[in-house]
Amino acid sequence: MEGLEASEVMLSELKMENEELRLNSEYYSKINIELNNQLDTVGFKTIEEFAFVTDGIHTAIPYDDESNVKLVSATSPRENYFDFSRNAFISEKAHLENPRTALKEDDIILSTVGTIGNCAVVTPSVLPANSDRHVGIIRIKDKFLPNYVSTFLLSKYGRFQTLRESTGNVQLNLFIYKIKTLKIADLSLEIQKKIDNRVKVAYTKREQSQSLYMQAEALLMETIGLKDFQPSRENKNIKTFKESFLETGRLDAEYYQPKYEEVENIIRNYSNGYSLIKEKFKQNKQTIDYSKKQYYYTEIGDVNIGDSSFVYNLINRDDLPDNAKIKSERNDVLISKVRPNRGAVAIIDEGIQDFVVSGAFTVLKECGNYKKEALFVLLKTDVYKEWLLKYNVGTSYPVIRDNDILNLPIPLVDISVQRQIADLINKSFALRKESEQLLDETKNMVEKEIEQNAIGASE
């Protein structure tokens, strides 16, 4: 029948590499069998043959915001880099009590729940760090270079295995005993070194990108007088009925926290003056007409809250979610209205045809003498992310309204400073993209090398 796929597997082969005798069809898809056969042809080592494998802490994690020990979880490793935007830290006491799970330089960290198969190599800048049970720790003893193994696992030859060997109904898990059986192509040391060097160059570019962003933020915070700002810990505020509900329509205590008033007073009393976002930016309310068969779509979860990069997926018109509404384009600023304190803010820095974003974004266009990059940095500062909590409505799924963002006061930073910030941010974005492109090219190198070796071995 048309569209039906079938694979024939000998019982002896089934038992050889499938101890659980899994019979689900996806496990034996043609592409899985093809990729597996190529690895067999090229030659491989299983991870347990050259590395020690374990996972993170299984007990409840004692978090400590005053600690400098990062907590690495399933959301931390990405595609050969770490995302620590979650800002989770484990207590130093717990770190010392769990030496098995404490990370070391060159450890490969593999996500085992959620987006299974993401991985990255621990560098000195990551340490000190510990881990929870949702990651696998691969500590190489010999034979392979860590950056090569990580890149291999991110390639199609690694991805098919990590997904294929995951089990579970409600939530998939990749267990430690399965990580040990993953096959790593036994490529030459010369090829591994080439991969290793390129990954390290990409790491350097990403670190440079992050450094430029931090310079931009430091410049902005110092300019507006918020460099060393510490919010008030006072948790009560006395307001008359006229000063509260009759003016704002809000009666929740959080809205009137003194820390929000302190920030607002600093901005409103800024020496160069202040304005409102709606006076410096135009809201993009343009909607798509659904005339195309497919659209590129970005939703809240597609924005990386760490570096503000974003992805978009090509989706058939009929499969677009109901909230896919706003037609967006290059230079638009996306601001999440869902849990805005997480900092899901992005600038569309490339031209994308037939591009639509979620209605859960407030979308802004630069229309005056206020640089979008300056607004971008401002909204990602801890001060403004904290301030946006004031406007939350809802408990389990807190959101804010377009008007809350549009009426937010912003300091009128001198245009020369704004230009400096814009220059730093644009250079930061360029370096980040160079890093991403280099990592993609490196992954492709691994795949092509395996394919060529497989062809050569079969001739």
C-alpha positions, 0 to 999 in steps of 0.5 A: 500500500502507498505510504506503508513502510516495512522493515524485515529484521532477523530474530538473531539480529533483533536479539543481538542489539535489543536486549528488551526485545522491543518490537515497536515499529519506530525502533526498526524504521528504515532510516534507523536501520540504515544509519545503524548499518552505516555505523557498523560498516565504519566501525564504532566503540560503545560509550562504555568501552571508553568512558565512565557514565553516570547521572546527577543527584537523585535526591531533592536539590537544595537551591541557594541563590547565594552559591556560585555552584551552577546546577546543570539540568536537562535544559542546560546543555544545548547544541554544543553549548550551555544555557544557564539562563535559568540561574539555578545554583546548588548549595555549596554544602550539597555540592561537597556532599555529592562528589560523584555528580560534581562536574569536571572539565571535559565532561560531556553532559547529555540531556536525558529527559525533555529534549533528549540528546542535547549535549555540551562539553564542560569548560572551565567557565562552567565550573564549579557545577553539579548536576541533577538526575535529568542529565547523563555524565560521560567522562572519557578515559581514552581513545576519543576527544570530548568535543568530537563525541559531543558533536557526534551525539548531536549529528544524525548518527547520535540523535537517532540513537538517543531517541531510539533508545529512549523509553516511556509513555508520558515522558521519554527517558534515556537511562544510563544503561542505554547511554553506555550502549550508544555507538560512537563512530571510530574516526581517526584522531586526525579527524577528531582533532579537526572537529575539536579545534572547530568546536573550540573556535565556536566556543570562543566566538560565543564567549566573545558574543556574551562578553559584548552583550554584558558590556552593553548592559553594563554601559546602559545600567551605569548610564541610567544609574541602576548599576548597583541598584538593590531593590527594597526588601520591604514587603508592605506599602500603605495606600488609600483607596483613591491612590490604589484601586480607584487609580489602577483597578488593582487590589493585589498586594504584589502590585504595590510592592515598594521595590517597584515604586523605587525603580519607577522613581529612578526612571522618572527622575532620570536626568535626561528625562523619560518617556513611555515605550508607546511614545518611542515604538509603534506596536505591530498589529498586522495579522496574516491573511492565511493566503499562503499554504505554509508559514514560518512560525515562532512561539514563546518557547522558540525564544532562547531566554539566555542569548535571545536567539530564536528559531522558526518552524515551517508549518502548514496553514491548517496546522497553525495554532489559533494564537499564530496571528502577527505578521512580523518582519526584520527589525521587529522586537518581540516581547513575551507577555507570558512570564515576561520576567523570564526575559523572552525578548528577541530582535528579528535580525533576518528577513523571513518570508511569510513569518508569523509570531504568536499573539502572546508577544507584544511586537514593536517597531522602531519608529523614532530616535530610540534604538531597538537594541537599547530597548532590548537590553533594557527589558532583559536587565534584572531590574526591568524583568523584576519590574514586569512582575508588578503587572502580572495577572493570573497565578499558574500562568501569569501574563501581562497585557500589551498596554502594560508594556506600551505604558512602561517608562523608559529612560531617554538615554543619550543617542550617542550611548544608544548607538554604542549599545546598538553597535555592541549588540549587533556585533554580539549577534553576529558572533553568536551566529558565526558560532552557531554556523560553525557548530552546524558545519562541524556537525555536517563534517562528522556526518560526511566523514562517516558517509564517505567512510561507509562508502569506501568500506563497502566498495 
